[in-house]
């Protein structure tokens, strides 16, 4: 398998400020970077940089929920109204986890880039976020990705445990696995050093978005991490370190989610053209785009962080096929 340096370089050519990749394959481990970690200083990308992982947070949230299922404190196919009385009575825990609840996606109402930049330091209260959208008409589709589902799940975790969402993630995942370079930051606006700087274009200028309040995304997208930690996290998930066999089987039970992909409980399944089946998630927030996918036997692991500048995010399936070469 070829080293994917050319793919990283092309991402920068197409507009990324900086990218980093940690890849595991049968041929061995490979770490690479391209571009700059910060545009004004032109500092090179540190391959161990922190970045905002966005919706990869959903897998963390799902693990905590499924642990509670394994403890008998929740049931997948029971309605969640006992813990979340504002949520429609027909919605089950499974439907929140696999995006079949048909709840309106609150991020569809976020403003344009200029508006986002104006509110990027604001605190968002998750209960208020959920209350603002549960009365909206339900989506008329069997499967519809909705960040609202995971705001609801964060609140459900707090209702069942009596503890803050972030504390449960730390106690159940980060501390047992020794993921010292992953954080659930709450309202903290700064990233640890070294970190990638991502940018959004507004008014003809690129605005550095490394500093922002991630409470807007909360249990749907606030985690900050590193490529090595995310590879270790997904290895622990798929390797059965965090979930019992029954709960892991439920997590990997999928429904079609369009474009040849399928979605389980907080995790996506992608099958590449060569037949390789991968599990993981993407994450996008304020110019950061992360791709983290892994084969069930862990012979293949890919985590790529893409710090935006100009241009669009890469297409995930194409990117994975390039990064995994003939395996895809």
Protein Blocks (a to p, Z undefined) as FASTA:
>chain_A
ZZfklmmmmmmmnopabdcdddddfkbccdddedjfbfklopacdfkbccdekjmlmmmm
mmmmmmmmmnopacfkbcfklmmmmbcfkbcfklmmnopnopacfklmpccfklmmmmmm
pccdfklmmmmmmmpccdddfbdcdfklmmmmmmmmmmmnopafklmmmmmmmmmnopak
bccekjafbdcdddddddddeehiacdfkbccfklnmmnomcccdfklmmmmmmmmmnop
mbcfklmmmmmpccdebjhiacdehiacdddfkopacddddddeehiacdddddfklmac
cddddddfedcdddfklmmmmmnmmmZZ
